[in-house]
């Protein structure tokens, strides 16, 4: 797996107006930047690992990155 810096950078590409947040729908595209082609079927697990609920529309980049890297 990639480092937390790589994950943070991939998520930051989709950042909303420099607020440190992304829309949840952009998460698969961010992971694709890391070379993971299809996370859609695993999206509920990915979100859970990042401390995000399936119904959440906005993801805090730093929180998600830290929690996700802790779990994996």
N, C-alpha and C positions, 0 to 999 in steps of 0.2 A: 504494500500500500504506500501511498504517497505521504509526505510529511504534512503536518498541520498548516505549514506555510503555503504549501501547494494547494491544499484544499481552500484555505482562506483566499488565495489569489484567484482561484477558479470561481469561487462564489462572488468575489468582489467585481468581477466582470459584469455581473447582472445587478449590481447595487442600485438601489432606488435613491436618486438625488443625494448621494454622499451621506446617507443616513445610517449606514451600517446594517442595512436590511435588504433582503431580496424577496421577491414574490415566490411562493412555494412552487408555482408552476414552472419556474426557471431552474429548479433544482436538477432535473434530469439533464438539461443542457450544460449546467456547470460540471456535473460528473462526466459528461461526455468529453469535456475539455481535458479531463484527467485520463482519458482513454477507456473509460467504462461506457461501452456503447449503449447498453439498455438496462437502466435501473427501474424502469416503470413497473415491472412485475414485483420488484422488491421495495418499491417506494414506501409502503407502510413500515417496513423494518428499518429502512434508512432514516425516515422521519423520527421514529421512536428512538433510535440510537442517538439522534441529535437533540432529543428532548422536545420534539415538536409533535403536536397532534395532527392527525390526518385532516381535520377540518380547518387548521390554521392556514391563513392565506399569506401571512408575512412571517419571515424567518429572520431572526437576529443572527448576523453572520458570525460574530465572535462566539456567542453562546453555542450556536449549532456546531461550529468547528471544534470547540473545546470538548463538548459532550460527546460528539461523534468519535473523535480521536481517542477519548478515554475508553469508550466501549469497544472499539475495534483494536 
